[in-house]
Amino acid sequence: MKLYAKRFYSPSGWLEDKTLVIEDGLIVAINPGRDSEAQVAGGPIIPGMVNCHSHAFQRAFAGMSEQGSEGKDSFWTWRKVMYGFLQQVTPEQTQVIATQLYIEMLKAGYTSVAEFHYLHHQSDGTTYANRAEMSERIFMAANASGIALTHLPVLYRYSGFGSLAANQGQRRFLNDAEQFNRLVSDCMELSKKYSQCRVGMAPHSLRATSLPLLNETIEHLRKLDPQAPIHIHIAEQQKEVDDCLAWQNKRPVQWLFENQSVDKHWCLIHATHLSETERKTLAHSGAVAGICPTTEANLGDGIFPTTQYLQEGGAIAIGSDSHISVNPIEELRWLEYVQRLVKQQRAILATPEQPSVGGNLWQRAASGGAQSIGRDCGELAIGKKADLLVLDQSQLSLFAHSNQHLLDSLIFASHKNPVADVMVAGNWVIRDGQHTLAESSANDYRAVLKKLSAAL
């Protein structure tokens, strides 16, 4: 197909009056002028955003943990409530929740998602007859919605540093090395049945794994796919850092780099609490920092040192994590605003080369997100996936929309969803803000939410 744009955002900035030629889901040419056979985009085109971190089932839990406990709430009290919620979720309900979530993501401008999936087993901890039952539900949801999926089965074995025995709330997550390796292999086979899907793995955290377990499972993954993504929760809360210090007298990121070959295929999720040395080590490693500003704010985790990290050349991606918000614009807005609050300055995350905060953040997050999932996307350039957003021209007319200001206005001044059309690998999945499954998916989701809420 061919798509004409009056203007689109390329790695070198805004280009005007161009026709994108798309074959087999890839941009194969960018030609000057309007091709007579081209569809005409109704507004400016920008790269689709990558959601680097998702726990799909938690979307149905959003809003159920905000009651408070006399100022004593934390990530850890939230986690206890979440464990109770997930005990009831069935495979069928998981598929319904994920389908609805992925449609919401697409409408908001996410074109691909990394699903950090740890809900593996039945509520009593026994394995489903199909070991990959819950994972297959995620594949089916992604396929139905049209979003590109990087599926990350989660390795989870222990409840704390030093191989502490898991608790009752974690029964649905647990696998030993042999079980987990079989699961990853099964998911690799499953991915062949679905388009725009690939598989990596996600050690849940250092506290939920061990060095022998990490080594054995990563070795298995690398035999299957030497370039598969590896994501891990790390240094999200100060308690996690303190517990790691008590365990090995080392901080989490420090321990990880000393014990694993962390490279460009890794994504460290949160990495909120870093020493200066850890920050520089991560920035120079080629790995990606997966930052989830709305979830980190909702859980009271802390603030990632984005300013210094980017100055040191670090790569970033954004994720909606617990899905208290499903909006890449809000994630990027928070990413900048918390730095302003800390530093009491403005326009922090701009550079001399890219003075637009919005332009800098959108392109860095899209490109870093693409790296984090191992997908050729994140840029509108020849050889990249045709994952793109067409912005609503009528919405743009309500704020500063010159090339110089458009992405800044998009992130800091827009209050309604400005995304009109969404393409994933050359296929339109959102047109005029609508998805073909939106109504049926929402009805199914309402019924599931009603049932799960009543059981709490």
Stockholm file with secondary structure:
# STOCKHOLM 1.0

chainA/1-456         MKLYAKRFYSPSGWLEDKTLVIEDGLIVAINPGRDSEAQVAGGPIIPGMVNCHSHAFQRAFAGMSEQGSEGKDSFWTWRKVMYGFLQQVTPEQTQVIATQLYIEMLKAGYTSVAEFHYLHHQSDGTTYANRAEMSERIFMAANASGIALTHLPVLYRYSGFGSLAANQGQRRFLNDAEQFNRLVSDCMELSKKYSQCRVGMAPHSLRATSLPLLNETIEHLRKLDPQAPIHIHIAEQQKEVDDCLAWQNKRPVQWLFENQSVDKHWCLIHATHLSETERKTLAHSGAVAGICPTTEANLGDGIFPTTQYLQEGGAIAIGSDSHISVNPIEELRWLEYVQRLVKQQRAILATPEQPSVGGNLWQRAASGGAQSIGRDCGELAIGKKADLLVLDQSQLSLFAHSNQHLLDSLIFASHKNPVADVMVAGNWVIRDGQHTLAESSANDYRAVLKKLSAAL
#=GR chainA/1-456 SS CEEEEEEEEETTEEEEEEEEEEETTEEEEEEESCCTTCEECSSCEEECEEEEEECGGGGGGTTSSCSCCTTCCCHHHHHHHHHHHHTTCCHHHHHHHHHHHHHHHHHHTEEEEEEEECCCSCTTSCCCSSTTHHHHHHHHHHHHHTCEEEEEEEECCCSBTTTBCCCGGGGGGCCCHHHHHHHHHHHHHHHTTSTTEEECBEECCSTTCCHHHHHHHHHHHHHHCTTCCEEEEESCSHHHHHHHHHHHSSCHHHHHHHHSCCCTTEEEEECCSCCHHHHHHHHHHSCEEEECHHHHHHTTCCCCCHHHHHHTTCEEEECCBTCSCCCHHHHHHHHHHHHHHHHTCSSTTCCSSCCCHHHHHHHHHHHHHHHHHTCSCSSCSTTSBCCEEEECHHHHTTSCCSTTTHHHHHHHTCCSCCEEEEEETTEEEEBTTBCTTHHHHHHHHHHHHHHHHHHC
#=GC SS_cons         CEEEEEEEEETTEEEEEEEEEEETTEEEEEEESCCTTCEECSSCEEECEEEEEECGGGGGGTTSSCSCCTTCCCHHHHHHHHHHHHTTCCHHHHHHHHHHHHHHHHHHTEEEEEEEECCCSCTTSCCCSSTTHHHHHHHHHHHHHTCEEEEEEEECCCSBTTTBCCCGGGGGGCCCHHHHHHHHHHHHHHHTTSTTEEECBEECCSTTCCHHHHHHHHHHHHHHCTTCCEEEEESCSHHHHHHHHHHHSSCHHHHHHHHSCCCTTEEEEECCSCCHHHHHHHHHHSCEEEECHHHHHHTTCCCCCHHHHHHTTCEEEECCBTCSCCCHHHHHHHHHHHHHHHHTCSSTTCCSSCCCHHHHHHHHHHHHHHHHHTCSCSSCSTTSBCCEEEECHHHHTTSCCSTTTHHHHHHHTCCSCCEEEEEETTEEEEBTTBCTTHHHHHHHHHHHHHHHHHHC
//
